Amino acid sequence: MLVENNEFDKEAEHSTEDMNTLSSLTTSAVKKGYAENFTVKSGKLHAPAVDKYFGPQEVRIDNFYRFEGASDPGDNAILYCIVTQDGVKGMLIDSYGHGSNSAIGEFIKKVEEIHKVEAEG
């Protein structure tokens, strides 16, 4: 079981202007410690920097953000800020819609602990 330590609940530091782009939000997430670039391999979340794999029951999604391309549906993306049961913090990015990665989608569906924190404007 994961221990609650939701940094996004402590204080929403983003203004709505700061959250307009994927790059600005990833920069902000890294500053909050979400530095790992997770991938999904063989149904598990992979943390390449520490070469560890985690099942869906071993992670918590602290927050997620969707971005829609203004003119190209191929620019649609979703960013997940994730922490593992042993404290590895990072991001997982996927496109959504037609170009989404089915392995990521299947993994995310199995994660039981998902939080969504609204930005304060």
N, C-alpha and C positions, 0 to 999 in steps of 0.2 A: 504494500500500500504506500502511496506517495504522501509525503508530509506537505501540508499546505504552506506555501511561501510565495504567494502571488504578488510579485513586485508591481504589476500593473494596477492592482487594487490599492496599493499603499498610496500612490499619488499619480494621477494622470498628468504627465508633464508635457504632453503633446498639445499644441494648439491645432486647430483644424488645418491651418496653413502648413504645418510641419508634416502632415500626413497625406499630402497631395500626390506624392510620388513614391514609387517603390524604393528608389535609391535613398531618399531622405529617411524613410522609415527603417530601412535596413541599417543605415548609419546610426540612427537612434537606438535600435535594438542592440547593436554591437556595444554601444556605450553602456547599456544596461546589463551587459554580460552575455548576451545571446550570440556568441562568437562562432560556435560550431556550424559548419555547413552540412547539415544532415542530408542523407539520401535514403531511399528505400531499396533494399536488396533482399530477395528471397522472402518477402513478407515481413521483414524486420527493418527497423530504423537503424541506419548505420551512421556512426560518428567516426569519420575518417581520421581525425586528429588523434584520437585515443584508440582507434581500431576496435570499437566495441559495437555490439548489436543489441537492440532492445525490442522487446515485444510491445504490442499496444497497451498492455496492462502495466508496463514499466515506465510510461511517460505521461506527462500532463501537458496539455496545450494551454498556455497562459493567455494567449490572445491570438486572433487571426484578423487579417485585413484583406479585402478584395479590391483589386484595381481593374478598372475597365478602360480599354483603349478608346480614345475619342473617335477614331475613324476606322480602326482595324480590329475586328474581333480576335485576331491572333495575338493582340497585346493584352488580353485579359489574363490576370494573374492573381494568385492568392498566396499570402505569406503567413506561415504558422510560426509563432514563437513558442518553443518547446523546451521543457526541462525533464531530464530523466530522473529515475528514482535515486541514482547516485550523484546527482547534481550537475551533470553535463547540460549546459544551456546552449541553445542554438536555434537556427532557423531552417525551415523547410519551405521551399518555394515551388509552386506548381502553376501551370496555366490551368484555366478552367474553361469549361465548355467543350467545344469540339477538339481542342488540342491537349486536353488534360492527360496526365499520366495515370493509367488505370491502377498501377501498383501503389502509387501514393494515395489515390482515392480509396482503395480497399483498406489500406493501413489506417487511414484517418477514420473511416467508418467504425473501426474496431476500438478506437481510443475512447475510453469511458469518461475521462475527466477533461472536459473542454470548457474553457472560460472565454467569455467575450466581454471586454471592457470597453465601454463607449468613451470616445474622446470628449474632453471638456473643451468647449469653444469659447 
